[in-house]
């Protein structure tokens, strides 16, 4: 080992950056945390992963409902018909 190490070019924070996820601090009700921790322990999973999965389901559901509420355009209808006729 060296007697001294040069950390002048060092960077603070995580050594390995994670892509697609952001670390945050959030306040949740005690009952919510207890529910997810108990469920995670029973299933052998991480409670934070389970919370993320539950939130992802809400986001996906909202996105699909928004897509259903939009009227179909003539351009979209033509595109779908072309694709169907080409595969037939």
ROSE-12438 format. One record per residue (C-alpha): residue number from 1; residue in three letters; x, y, z. Coordinates in Angstrom, 3 decimals, always signed. Each point is the difference from the previous one (the first is absolute). Layout:
<rs>
NUM ALA X Y Z
...
</rs>
This chain:
<rs>
1 UNK +0.000 +0.000 +0.000
2 UNK +1.048 +3.555 -0.627
3 UNK +0.660 +2.441 +2.790
4 UNK -2.151 +2.639 -1.699
5 UNK -2.782 -0.008 -2.558
6 UNK -0.985 +2.911 -2.236
7 UNK -3.732 +0.702 +0.177
8 UNK +0.197 +3.436 -1.622
9 UNK -1.874 -1.285 -3.078
10 UNK -2.429 -2.073 +2.054
11 UNK -3.753 +0.405 -0.347
12 UNK -2.607 -0.152 +2.740
13 UNK -2.977 -2.284 -0.276
14 UNK -0.647 -3.488 -1.215
15 UNK +2.941 -1.807 -1.507
16 UNK -2.199 -1.729 -2.553
17 UNK -2.686 +2.286 -1.410
18 UNK -3.403 -1.612 -0.336
19 UNK -1.934 +0.575 -3.183
20 UNK -3.737 +0.401 -0.038
21 UNK -0.379 +0.449 +3.746
22 UNK +0.393 +3.007 +2.280
23 UNK +0.634 -0.065 +3.733
24 UNK -2.527 +2.158 +1.881
25 UNK -1.202 +0.566 +3.533
26 UNK -3.745 -0.406 +0.443
27 UNK -2.329 +0.030 +2.989
28 UNK -2.476 -2.895 +0.049
29 UNK -2.587 -0.985 +2.586
30 UNK +1.210 -2.549 +2.546
31 UNK -2.834 -2.341 -1.011
32 UNK +1.141 +0.070 -3.621
33 UNK +3.591 -0.850 +0.922
34 UNK -1.115 -2.757 +2.387
35 UNK -2.245 -1.500 -2.687
36 UNK +2.736 -0.119 -2.632
37 UNK +2.664 -1.225 +2.430
38 UNK -2.225 -2.842 +1.226
39 UNK -0.984 -0.958 -3.527
40 UNK +3.592 +0.197 -1.206
41 UNK +1.197 -2.190 +2.853
42 UNK -2.694 -2.582 -0.737
43 UNK +0.921 -0.086 -3.689
44 UNK +3.753 +0.327 +0.471
45 UNK +0.229 +3.234 -1.961
46 UNK +1.154 +3.531 +0.738
47 UNK -2.663 +2.342 +1.334
48 UNK +1.328 +2.947 -2.008
49 UNK -0.227 -2.085 -3.156
50 UNK -3.594 -0.872 +0.860
51 UNK -0.873 +3.666 +0.564
52 UNK +1.585 +0.853 -3.360
53 UNK -1.996 -2.786 -1.686
54 UNK -3.244 +1.294 +1.525
55 UNK +0.750 +3.555 -1.127
56 UNK +0.973 -1.246 -3.473
57 UNK -3.379 -1.783 -0.275
58 UNK -1.810 +3.256 +0.816
59 UNK +2.038 +1.906 -2.596
60 UNK -0.551 -2.666 -2.680
61 UNK -3.736 -0.130 +0.751
62 UNK -0.312 +3.776 -0.246
63 UNK +1.953 +0.034 -3.270
64 UNK -2.212 -2.692 -1.528
65 UNK -3.158 +1.848 +1.063
66 UNK +1.317 +3.192 -1.586
67 UNK +0.693 -1.890 -3.216
68 UNK -3.538 -1.440 +0.015
69 UNK -1.532 +3.441 +0.469
70 UNK +1.666 +1.405 -3.114
71 UNK -2.074 -0.201 -3.169
72 UNK +1.466 -1.953 -2.894
73 UNK +1.249 +2.172 -2.825
74 UNK -0.379 -0.644 -3.706
75 UNK +3.773 -0.389 -0.318
76 UNK +0.092 -2.624 +2.756
77 UNK -2.927 -1.882 -1.512
78 UNK +1.677 -0.043 -3.418
79 UNK +3.256 -1.223 +1.526
80 UNK -1.744 -2.853 +1.817
81 UNK -1.964 -0.987 -3.102
82 UNK +3.168 -0.029 -2.140
83 UNK +1.787 -2.181 +2.544
84 UNK -2.922 -2.424 +0.167
85 UNK -0.359 -0.187 -3.788
86 UNK +3.740 -0.591 -0.440
87 UNK +0.005 -2.908 +2.454
88 UNK -3.085 -1.630 -1.550
</rs>
